[in-house]
């Protein structure tokens, strides 16, 4: 099946400065995908991340690795094979916790896989040891590498006795088999010397490796102590940074609120400007109406004056008509008296005529 991704997340990637061993150097300009891969053919777990076509992380998980959370959103682990320390900055604490859980899970799986591979090596080395002419322990097995010098000496000591015991079980006439037994013993002795030389070389090599491993362990312990101190310093700085970030966030929120309030005030000002323009239009219309009203009032006053003069003229005409009517009545009364007198005169004249 080959190598397959089994878990992925996104984070900002950093590496420790190889010169100062104190500062973090960013290896990605932005958050990239970080994935756990499992190689079924080699039974190996790896952490791989690509920034474009560039591999920024290629770390094989081993049982002695440790993933450390240095803050709420930052974690790191040391890779002795790559001779560096990787750091990951996550967007949230939950992403960091999930990555740490997967790291511990795959680290345990790598440990179990290593133990199984060692057991297979031990089982495969056992038949080869039995098939050799001497039962010496192979220097390539874990027990041969990790064993003490006393164990090796104890294993080497009884070996010359075994080939000498073999001819005693196959009792042959001494005169016929002494030469063949001597050659056989010389061959066995040469083989034992060769195996002894190999064991001695393996012992020296393992001793040198142990010293080297002790030196590396001491260096790693010193580096771990220094990193713990640096982590403490970074946590303090991170706390200050978090406080600054929170203050910055609060300031940004305040600025956004002020900008929103300013925008609202600007909208309100625009509305007020529109209302002022409308008020100015209304004021101009009001002034125009006031001028028209004043003109109408002046006309009304003129008309009232004309009306007063007309009323006076009508009153004068009415008085003149009354005087005229009175005069006509007087004339009528006078005419009626005259007519009555003439009627009497006529009647008198008529009587006179009749009498004459």
C-alpha positions as CSV (number, residue, x, y, z in Angstrom):
1,X,0.0,0.0,0.0
2,X,3.0,2.3,0.6
3,X,2.9,5.5,2.6
4,X,-0.6,7.0,3.4
5,X,-1.7,10.1,5.3
6,X,-3.7,9.2,8.4
7,X,-4.2,12.7,10.0
8,X,-3.8,16.3,8.8
9,X,-4.1,19.7,10.2
10,X,-2.9,23.3,9.5
11,X,-0.3,25.3,11.4
12,X,2.5,27.8,11.1
13,X,5.9,26.0,11.0
14,X,9.1,27.1,12.8
15,X,12.6,25.7,13.2
16,X,15.1,26.5,16.0
17,X,17.9,28.8,14.9
18,X,20.9,26.4,14.3
19,X,23.4,29.1,15.3
20,X,21.9,30.5,18.5
21,X,19.7,27.6,19.4
22,X,17.4,30.2,21.0
23,X,15.3,31.9,18.4
24,X,12.6,30.5,16.2
25,X,12.9,30.9,12.4
26,X,9.7,30.7,10.4
27,X,9.9,28.2,7.5
28,X,6.4,28.9,6.1
29,X,5.0,32.3,5.2
30,X,1.5,31.2,6.2
31,X,-0.3,28.2,7.7
32,X,0.3,25.0,5.7
33,X,-0.9,21.4,6.0
34,X,0.9,19.2,8.4
35,X,0.2,15.5,8.1
36,X,1.0,12.2,9.8
37,X,2.0,9.5,7.3
38,X,2.3,5.7,7.9
39,X,4.6,3.6,5.8
40,X,3.1,0.1,6.0
41,X,6.1,-1.5,4.3
42,X,8.6,-0.3,6.9
43,X,6.1,0.1,9.7
44,X,7.2,3.7,10.2
45,X,5.3,6.9,11.2
46,X,6.4,10.3,9.8
47,X,5.4,13.9,10.1
48,X,5.5,15.6,6.6
49,X,4.6,19.1,5.5
50,X,5.0,20.7,2.1
51,X,5.1,24.4,1.4
52,X,4.5,24.3,-2.4
53,X,7.0,21.9,-3.7
54,X,9.4,22.4,-0.7
55,X,9.4,19.9,2.2
56,X,9.6,22.0,5.3
57,X,9.1,19.0,7.7
58,X,10.2,15.4,7.1
59,X,10.5,13.9,10.6
60,X,10.3,10.2,11.5
61,X,8.6,9.5,14.8
62,X,10.8,7.5,17.3
63,X,9.9,6.2,20.8
64,X,12.3,8.6,22.4
65,X,10.7,11.7,20.9
66,X,8.5,14.0,23.1
67,X,6.0,16.6,21.9
68,X,5.9,19.5,24.4
69,X,3.2,22.2,24.6
70,X,4.9,25.5,25.4
71,X,1.8,27.6,25.3
72,X,-1.9,27.4,24.5
73,X,-1.4,27.4,20.7
74,X,2.3,26.4,20.3
75,X,4.1,23.0,20.6
76,X,7.5,21.6,19.7
77,X,9.6,18.4,19.4
78,X,13.2,17.6,18.8
79,X,14.4,15.5,15.9
80,X,17.9,14.1,16.5
81,X,18.2,12.7,13.0
82,X,17.5,16.1,11.4
83,X,19.5,17.8,14.2
84,X,16.8,20.4,14.7
85,X,13.8,21.3,16.8
86,X,10.4,21.8,15.0
87,X,7.8,24.2,16.3
88,X,4.1,24.5,15.3
89,X,1.8,27.4,15.9
90,X,-1.9,26.5,15.7
91,X,-5.0,28.6,15.3
92,X,-6.7,27.2,18.5
93,X,-5.9,25.2,21.6
94,X,-8.1,22.3,20.4
95,X,-6.0,21.8,17.2
96,X,-2.9,21.7,19.3
97,X,-4.4,19.2,21.7
98,X,-5.5,17.0,18.8
99,X,-2.0,17.1,17.3
100,X,-0.4,16.2,20.6
101,X,-2.8,13.3,21.1
102,X,-2.0,11.9,17.7
103,X,1.8,12.4,18.4
104,X,1.5,10.3,21.6
105,X,-0.6,7.7,19.9
106,X,1.8,7.2,16.9
107,X,4.8,7.4,19.2
108,X,3.4,4.4,21.2
109,X,2.7,2.6,18.0
110,X,6.3,3.2,16.9
111,X,7.5,1.8,20.2
112,X,5.4,-1.3,19.8
113,X,6.6,-1.7,16.2
114,X,10.2,-1.4,17.3
115,X,9.7,-4.1,20.0
116,X,8.1,-6.4,17.5
117,X,11.0,-5.9,15.1
118,X,13.5,-6.7,17.8
119,X,11.6,-9.9,18.7
120,X,11.7,-10.9,15.1
121,X,15.4,-10.2,14.9
122,X,15.9,-12.4,18.0
123,X,13.9,-15.2,16.6
124,X,15.6,-15.0,13.3
125,X,19.1,-15.0,15.0
126,X,18.4,-18.1,17.1
127,X,18.5,-20.8,14.4
128,X,21.6,-19.4,12.9
129,X,23.3,-19.6,16.2
130,X,22.3,-23.3,16.7
131,X,23.5,-24.2,13.2
132,X,27.1,-23.0,13.8
133,X,29.8,-25.3,15.1
134,X,30.0,-23.4,18.4
135,X,27.1,-22.0,20.4
136,X,28.6,-18.5,20.7
137,X,26.0,-15.7,20.9
138,X,25.9,-13.4,17.7
139,X,27.3,-9.9,18.3
140,X,24.5,-8.5,16.1
141,X,21.6,-9.5,18.4
142,X,20.4,-7.0,21.0
143,X,21.6,-9.3,23.8
144,X,25.1,-9.3,22.3
145,X,25.2,-5.6,21.9
146,X,23.8,-4.8,25.3
147,X,25.5,-7.6,27.3
148,X,28.3,-7.1,29.7
149,X,31.9,-8.1,29.3
150,X,31.6,-10.8,32.0
151,X,28.7,-12.4,30.1
152,X,30.9,-12.5,27.0
153,X,33.8,-14.1,28.8
154,X,31.4,-16.6,30.4
155,X,30.1,-17.5,27.0
156,X,33.6,-17.8,25.6
157,X,35.1,-19.9,28.4
158,X,33.3,-23.3,28.0
159,X,33.6,-23.4,24.2
160,X,36.9,-25.3,23.8
161,X,35.6,-28.1,26.0
162,X,32.7,-29.0,23.7
163,X,34.7,-30.1,20.6
164,X,37.0,-32.1,22.9
165,X,34.0,-34.0,24.4
166,X,32.7,-34.9,20.9
167,X,35.5,-37.4,20.1
168,X,35.0,-39.1,23.5
169,X,31.5,-40.1,22.5
170,X,32.8,-41.5,19.1
171,X,35.4,-43.8,20.6
172,X,37.9,-44.7,17.9
173,X,41.3,-46.4,18.1
174,X,43.9,-43.8,19.2
175,X,46.4,-45.0,16.6
176,X,44.0,-44.5,13.7
177,X,42.2,-41.2,14.7
178,X,44.7,-39.0,16.6
179,X,45.8,-37.1,13.5
180,X,42.2,-36.3,12.4
181,X,41.2,-35.3,15.9
182,X,44.1,-32.9,16.0
183,X,43.2,-31.3,12.7
184,X,39.6,-31.0,13.8
185,X,40.6,-29.4,17.1
186,X,42.9,-27.0,15.3
187,X,40.0,-26.0,13.0
188,X,37.7,-25.6,15.9
189,X,40.3,-23.5,17.8
190,X,40.8,-21.3,14.7
191,X,37.0,-20.8,14.5
192,X,36.8,-20.0,18.2
193,X,39.7,-17.5,17.8
194,X,37.9,-15.8,14.9
195,X,34.6,-15.7,16.8
196,X,36.5,-14.4,19.8
197,X,38.1,-11.6,17.7
198,X,34.7,-10.7,16.2
199,X,33.2,-10.6,19.7
200,X,36.0,-8.5,21.0
201,X,35.6,-6.1,18.0
202,X,31.8,-6.0,18.6
203,X,32.5,-5.4,22.3
204,X,34.8,-2.5,21.6
205,X,32.4,-1.1,19.1
206,X,29.5,-1.4,21.5
207,X,31.6,0.2,24.2
208,X,32.5,3.1,22.0
209,X,28.8,3.4,20.9
210,X,27.8,3.4,24.6
211,X,30.2,6.2,25.3
212,X,29.0,8.1,22.3
213,X,25.4,7.5,23.3
214,X,26.2,8.7,26.9
215,X,27.8,11.8,25.5
216,X,24.8,12.4,23.2
217,X,22.5,11.7,26.1
218,X,24.4,14.3,28.2
219,X,24.3,16.8,25.4
220,X,20.5,16.1,24.9
221,X,19.9,16.5,28.6
222,X,21.8,19.8,28.6
223,X,19.9,20.9,25.5
224,X,16.6,19.8,27.2
225,X,17.4,21.9,30.3
226,X,18.3,24.8,28.1
227,X,15.2,24.4,26.1
228,X,13.1,24.1,29.3
229,X,14.6,27.4,30.4
230,X,14.0,28.9,27.0
231,X,10.4,27.6,27.1
232,X,9.9,29.3,30.4
233,X,11.2,32.5,29.0
234,X,9.1,32.1,25.9
235,X,6.0,31.4,28.1
236,X,6.7,34.6,29.9
237,X,7.1,36.4,26.6
238,X,4.1,34.6,25.3
239,X,2.1,35.8,28.3
240,X,3.1,39.3,27.6
241,X,2.4,38.8,23.9
242,X,-1.0,37.4,24.7
243,X,-1.7,40.5,26.9
244,X,-0.5,42.8,24.1
245,X,-2.6,40.8,21.6
246,X,-5.7,41.1,23.9
247,X,-5.0,44.8,24.3
248,X,-4.6,45.1,20.5
249,X,-7.8,43.2,20.0
250,X,-9.6,45.4,22.4
251,X,-8.2,48.5,20.7
252,X,-9.2,47.2,17.3
253,X,-12.7,46.5,18.7
254,X,-12.8,50.1,20.1
255,X,-11.6,51.5,16.8
256,X,-14.2,49.6,15.0
257,X,-16.9,50.8,17.4
258,X,-15.6,54.4,17.0
259,X,-15.5,54.0,13.2
260,X,-19.1,52.7,13.3
261,X,-20.1,55.6,15.5
262,X,-18.3,58.0,13.2
263,X,-20.1,56.6,10.2
264,X,-23.4,56.9,12.0
265,X,-22.6,60.5,12.9
266,X,-21.7,61.1,9.2
267,X,-25.0,59.6,8.1
268,X,-26.8,61.7,10.7
269,X,-24.9,64.8,9.4
270,X,-25.9,64.0,5.9
271,X,-29.5,63.8,7.0
272,X,-29.2,67.1,8.9
273,X,-27.7,68.7,5.8
274,X,-30.6,67.4,3.7
275,X,-33.0,68.7,6.3
276,X,-31.2,72.1,6.3
277,X,-31.5,72.3,2.6
278,X,-35.2,71.4,2.8
279,X,-35.5,74.0,5.6
280,X,-33.8,76.6,3.4
281,X,-36.2,75.8,0.6
282,X,-39.1,76.1,3.0
283,X,-37.7,79.4,4.3
284,X,-37.4,80.8,0.7
285,X,-40.9,79.6,0.0
286,X,-42.1,81.1,3.3
287,X,-40.4,84.5,2.4
288,X,-42.1,84.4,-1.0
289,X,-45.4,83.7,0.6
290,X,-44.8,86.4,3.1
291,X,-44.2,88.9,0.3
292,X,-47.3,87.7,-1.5
293,X,-49.3,88.0,1.7
294,X,-48.0,91.5,2.2
295,X,-49.0,92.4,-1.3
296,X,-52.4,90.9,-0.7
297,X,-52.7,92.8,2.6
298,X,-51.8,96.0,0.8
299,X,-54.4,95.3,-1.8
300,X,-56.9,94.4,0.8
301,X,-56.3,97.7,2.6
302,X,-56.7,99.6,-0.7
303,X,-59.9,97.6,-1.4
304,X,-61.1,98.3,2.2
305,X,-60.5,102.0,1.6
306,X,-62.3,101.9,-1.7
307,X,-65.1,99.9,0.0
308,X,-65.3,102.6,2.7
309,X,-65.5,105.3,0.1
310,X,-68.2,103.4,-1.8
311,X,-70.1,102.8,1.4
312,X,-69.9,106.6,2.1
313,X,-71.1,107.3,-1.4
314,X,-73.9,104.8,-1.1
315,X,-75.0,106.4,2.2
316,X,-74.9,109.8,0.5
317,X,-77.0,108.5,-2.3
318,X,-79.3,106.8,0.1
319,X,-79.7,110.1,2.0
320,X,-80.2,112.0,-1.3
321,X,-82.8,109.4,-2.4
322,X,-84.6,109.8,0.9
323,X,-84.6,113.6,0.5
324,X,-85.8,113.1,-3.1
325,X,-88.5,110.7,-1.9
326,X,-89.6,113.2,0.7
327,X,-89.7,115.9,-1.9
328,X,-91.7,113.7,-4.2
329,X,-94.1,112.9,-1.3
330,X,-94.5,116.6,-0.6
331,X,-95.0,117.3,-4.3
332,X,-97.6,114.4,-4.5
333,X,-99.3,115.7,-1.5
334,X,-99.3,119.2,-3.0
335,X,-100.4,117.8,-6.3
336,X,-103.2,115.9,-4.6
337,X,-104.3,119.1,-2.9
338,X,-104.2,121.0,-6.2
339,X,-106.0,118.2,-8.0
340,X,-108.7,118.2,-5.3
341,X,-109.0,121.9,-5.5
342,X,-109.2,121.7,-9.3
343,X,-111.8,119.0,-9.0
344,X,-113.8,121.2,-6.7
345,X,-113.3,124.1,-9.1
346,X,-114.5,121.9,-12.0
347,X,-117.5,120.7,-10.1
348,X,-118.3,124.3,-9.3
349,X,-117.9,125.4,-12.9
350,X,-120.0,122.5,-14.0
351,X,-122.7,123.5,-11.6
352,X,-122.4,127.0,-12.9
353,X,-122.9,125.8,-16.4
354,X,-125.9,123.8,-15.5
355,X,-127.4,126.8,-13.7
356,X,-126.9,129.1,-16.5
